[in-house]
Amino acid sequence: QFNHWLGSMYDQIYVWRDFDSTKKERRSLLRKIVKFCQFIQEVPQPVESFFISFTEMWDGEEHKKEILSLLPYLRPMEYSDLQDILKPIDKNFFTYSNNTQLDIIESLTELLKNWLSIDWDLDDNDFFVFG
């Protein structure tokens, strides 16, 4: 049900560019997703798919706070995939205020801390496949 709801919300607000959806509604959806991910301390696969699709269209400005709040909870992924997600941030980094640059560094630091806390020796780590 969660997958269906998230997919439907994404289609309505982003894919179909619902003119009735406002910036406030989009922010509300992202805040709900952030709260959910903060509660479970990870980004589940459906949210990750949504997040990746969202960042492909993201301008690097709108909903920046919500995007930076989700970054630390991303599951490990290939570097090239992470680069794609961070492309809008990279593109705009030097135009951001010093406070925003600090927020970005803190968010990425938390991402790295979370990745470093993973027990990579476990045989059942199926969330990340090399090559």
C-alpha positions as semicolon CSV with decimal commas, in nm:
position;residue;x (nm);y (nm);z (nm)
1;Q;0,000;0,000;0,000
2;F;0,284;0,235;0,083
3;N;0,444;0,176;-0,258
4;H;0,115;0,245;-0,433
5;W;0,047;0,560;-0,231
6;L;0,398;0,697;-0,286
7;G;0,389;0,621;-0,657
8;S;0,051;0,782;-0,694
9;M;0,161;1,096;-0,506
10;Y;0,475;1,120;-0,717
11;D;0,280;1,083;-1,040
12;Q;0,022;1,338;-0,936
13;I;0,261;1,603;-0,811
14;Y;0,573;1,560;-1,023
15;V;0,520;1,351;-1,334
16;W;0,186;1,495;-1,438
17;R;0,277;1,840;-1,306
18;D;-0,059;1,873;-1,136
19;F;-0,131;2,244;-1,154
20;D;-0,342;2,216;-0,841
21;S;-0,044;2,093;-0,643
22;T;0,134;2,378;-0,481
23;K;0,484;2,413;-0,347
24;K;0,325;2,379;-0,004
25;E;0,172;2,039;-0,094
26;R;0,500;1,914;-0,238
27;R;0,684;2,028;0,075
28;S;0,421;1,856;0,289
29;L;0,475;1,527;0,105
30;L;0,852;1,554;0,139
31;R;0,823;1,636;0,509
32;K;0,609;1,327;0,566
33;I;0,869;1,118;0,389
34;V;1,150;1,276;0,593
35;K;0,969;1,210;0,923
36;F;0,905;0,851;0,821
37;C;1,269;0,793;0,725
38;Q;1,398;0,962;1,040
39;F;1,170;0,739;1,246
40;I;1,292;0,415;1,087
41;Q;1,649;0,548;1,041
42;E;1,672;0,446;0,676
43;V;1,533;0,514;0,331
44;P;1,328;0,211;0,221
45;Q;1,344;0,106;-0,144
46;P;1,018;0,277;-0,253
47;V;1,129;0,605;-0,097
48;E;1,476;0,569;-0,251
49;S;1,321;0,524;-0,595
50;F;1,104;0,830;-0,536
51;F;1,404;1,026;-0,407
52;I;1,620;0,937;-0,708
53;S;1,341;1,032;-0,950
54;F;1,284;1,356;-0,762
55;T;1,649;1,458;-0,765
56;E;1,667;1,398;-1,141
57;M;1,424;1,690;-1,184
58;W;1,533;1,889;-0,880
59;D;1,666;2,241;-0,936
60;G;1,891;2,232;-0,628
61;E;1,690;2,502;-0,453
62;E;1,328;2,409;-0,392
63;H;1,282;2,184;-0,086
64;K;1,656;2,188;-0,016
65;K;1,603;2,136;0,358
66;E;1,398;1,821;0,303
67;I;1,646;1,678;0,051
68;L;1,937;1,736;0,287
69;S;1,738;1,572;0,568
70;L;1,695;1,255;0,361
71;L;2,054;1,223;0,240
72;P;2,199;1,072;0,560
73;Y;1,955;0,781;0,547
74;L;2,033;0,663;0,194
75;R;2,146;0,305;0,165
76;P;2,493;0,241;0,023
77;M;2,504;0,264;-0,353
78;E;2,748;0,289;-0,640
79;Y;2,944;0,612;-0,644
80;S;2,810;0,705;-0,988
81;D;2,452;0,673;-0,858
82;L;2,534;0,895;-0,562
83;Q;2,692;1,148;-0,799
84;D;2,368;1,160;-0,999
85;I;2,171;1,232;-0,683
86;L;2,414;1,502;-0,572
87;K;2,446;1,666;-0,916
88;P;2,208;1,958;-0,839
89;I;2,387;2,024;-0,510
90;D;2,727;2,008;-0,678
91;K;2,614;2,243;-0,953
92;N;2,490;2,505;-0,706
93;F;2,729;2,454;-0,415
94;F;2,929;2,775;-0,454
95;T;2,616;2,987;-0,500
96;Y;2,467;2,865;-0,172
97;S;2,507;3,064;0,146
98;N;2,776;2,960;0,392
99;N;2,505;2,818;0,621
100;T;2,365;2,604;0,341
101;Q;2,713;2,484;0,248
102;L;2,761;2,384;0,611
103;D;2,425;2,203;0,610
104;I;2,534;2,009;0,301
105;I;2,864;1,909;0,460
106;E;2,685;1,801;0,779
107;S;2,433;1,596;0,581
108;L;2,705;1,419;0,382
109;T;2,905;1,362;0,700
110;E;2,603;1,191;0,856
111;L;2,562;0,981;0,542
112;L;2,922;0,865;0,569
113;K;2,884;0,794;0,943
114;N;2,579;0,580;0,870
115;W;2,762;0,392;0,597
116;L;3,063;0,340;0,823
117;S;2,842;0,192;1,094
118;I;2,737;-0,095;0,865
119;D;2,884;-0,434;0,942
120;W;3,022;-0,506;0,594
121;D;3,131;-0,855;0,698
122;L;2,776;-0,986;0,730
123;D;2,691;-1,238;0,460
124;D;2,332;-1,119;0,431
125;N;2,411;-0,760;0,327
126;D;2,202;-0,780;0,012
127;F;2,127;-0,410;-0,016
128;F;2,448;-0,336;-0,202
129;V;2,593;-0,532;-0,489
130;F;2,924;-0,440;-0,647
131;G;2,960;-0,455;-1,022
